Amino acid sequence: MVGDYNLPNLRLPEQTEVTLGRWSQMRRTYLKEHHKILYYNLLTKGILNSHLAEVQQRASELEETLVKQMAEKAGLTEQMKAEDMMKWVRLMNNIRNSAQEIVKNQVIFA
């Protein structure tokens, strides 16, 4: 009872604590801003954290795989790293940025 009104005593189900990484934070923000119904459904069912943990794992694995494949395709080797460090860093940054864009499109915003 609050004054003359009966208000329901609602509580969310217990969720496991998950350390949110970069990808899971992006996914949570995306769901909150663009897919509010899905976000609140996951939240009220108590599976939001497990969903975010799964997204974090999938995105990290995909990014790592893509960076390795793209680096091999571009011919980035340890020898190149030793000979011309700045060129190697520049190319690796380009590859990493490309891989992150792919992860965003395939995992985070899907």
C-alpha positions as CSV (number, residue, x, y, z in Angstrom):
1,M,0.0,0.0,0.0
2,V,1.3,3.4,-0.9
3,G,-1.3,5.9,0.2
4,D,-4.6,4.7,-1.2
5,Y,-3.0,2.6,-4.0
6,N,-1.8,-0.9,-4.1
7,L,1.4,-1.0,-6.1
8,P,2.9,-4.3,-7.3
9,N,6.2,-5.4,-5.8
10,L,8.1,-6.4,-8.9
11,R,11.6,-7.7,-8.9
12,L,13.9,-8.8,-11.7
13,P,15.1,-12.4,-11.6
14,E,18.7,-12.9,-10.3
15,Q,21.3,-12.8,-13.1
16,T,24.9,-14.0,-13.0
17,E,27.5,-11.3,-12.8
18,V,29.3,-10.8,-16.1
19,T,32.2,-8.5,-16.8
20,L,31.1,-6.6,-19.9
21,G,33.7,-6.1,-22.5
22,R,33.8,-3.7,-25.4
23,W,31.5,-5.8,-27.7
24,S,28.9,-6.6,-25.0
25,Q,28.6,-3.0,-24.0
26,M,28.1,-2.0,-27.7
27,R,25.4,-4.7,-28.0
28,R,23.6,-3.6,-24.9
29,T,23.6,0.1,-26.0
30,Y,22.4,-1.0,-29.5
31,L,19.6,-3.0,-28.0
32,K,18.6,-0.3,-25.6
33,E,18.5,2.4,-28.4
34,H,17.2,0.4,-31.4
35,H,15.5,-2.7,-30.1
36,K,13.9,-1.8,-26.8
37,I,11.3,-4.6,-26.8
38,L,14.0,-7.3,-27.2
39,Y,16.2,-5.5,-24.6
40,Y,13.4,-5.5,-22.0
41,N,12.4,-9.1,-22.8
42,L,15.9,-10.3,-22.2
43,L,16.2,-8.2,-19.1
44,T,12.9,-9.3,-17.5
45,K,13.6,-13.0,-18.4
46,G,16.9,-12.7,-16.6
47,I,19.0,-13.7,-19.6
48,L,20.4,-10.4,-20.7
49,N,23.8,-11.0,-19.1
50,S,24.2,-14.4,-20.6
51,H,23.2,-13.0,-24.0
52,L,25.8,-10.2,-23.7
53,A,28.4,-12.8,-22.6
54,E,27.7,-14.9,-25.6
55,V,27.9,-11.8,-27.9
56,Q,31.2,-10.8,-26.3
57,Q,32.7,-14.3,-26.9
58,R,31.5,-14.6,-30.5
59,A,32.7,-11.1,-31.4
60,S,36.1,-11.6,-29.8
61,E,36.6,-14.9,-31.6
62,L,35.5,-13.6,-34.9
63,E,37.7,-10.5,-34.6
64,E,40.7,-12.6,-33.7
65,T,40.1,-15.0,-36.6
66,L,39.6,-12.2,-39.1
67,V,42.8,-10.4,-38.1
68,K,44.8,-13.5,-38.5
69,Q,43.4,-14.4,-41.9
70,M,43.7,-10.8,-43.2
71,A,47.3,-10.5,-41.9
72,E,48.3,-13.7,-43.6
73,K,46.6,-12.6,-46.8
74,A,48.4,-9.2,-46.7
75,G,51.7,-10.9,-46.1
76,L,52.4,-9.5,-42.6
77,T,55.1,-11.5,-41.0
78,E,57.5,-11.2,-38.1
79,Q,60.3,-10.5,-40.5
80,M,58.4,-7.5,-41.9
81,K,57.8,-6.4,-38.3
82,A,61.5,-6.5,-37.6
83,E,62.5,-4.7,-40.8
84,D,59.9,-1.9,-41.0
85,M,58.0,-1.6,-37.7
86,M,56.0,1.5,-38.7
87,K,54.7,0.0,-41.9
88,W,53.8,-3.2,-40.1
89,V,51.9,-1.2,-37.4
90,R,50.1,0.9,-40.0
91,L,49.0,-2.2,-41.9
92,M,47.9,-4.1,-38.7
93,N,45.9,-1.1,-37.6
94,N,44.1,-1.0,-41.0
95,I,43.4,-4.8,-40.8
96,R,42.2,-4.5,-37.2
97,N,39.8,-1.6,-38.1
98,S,38.5,-3.6,-41.0
99,A,37.9,-6.7,-38.8
100,Q,36.1,-4.6,-36.2
101,E,33.8,-3.1,-38.8
102,I,32.9,-6.6,-40.0
103,V,32.3,-7.8,-36.4
104,K,30.0,-4.8,-35.8
105,N,27.9,-5.6,-38.8
106,Q,27.8,-9.4,-38.3
107,V,27.5,-9.7,-34.6
108,I,26.7,-6.5,-32.8
109,F,24.1,-4.9,-35.2
110,A,22.6,-8.2,-36.4
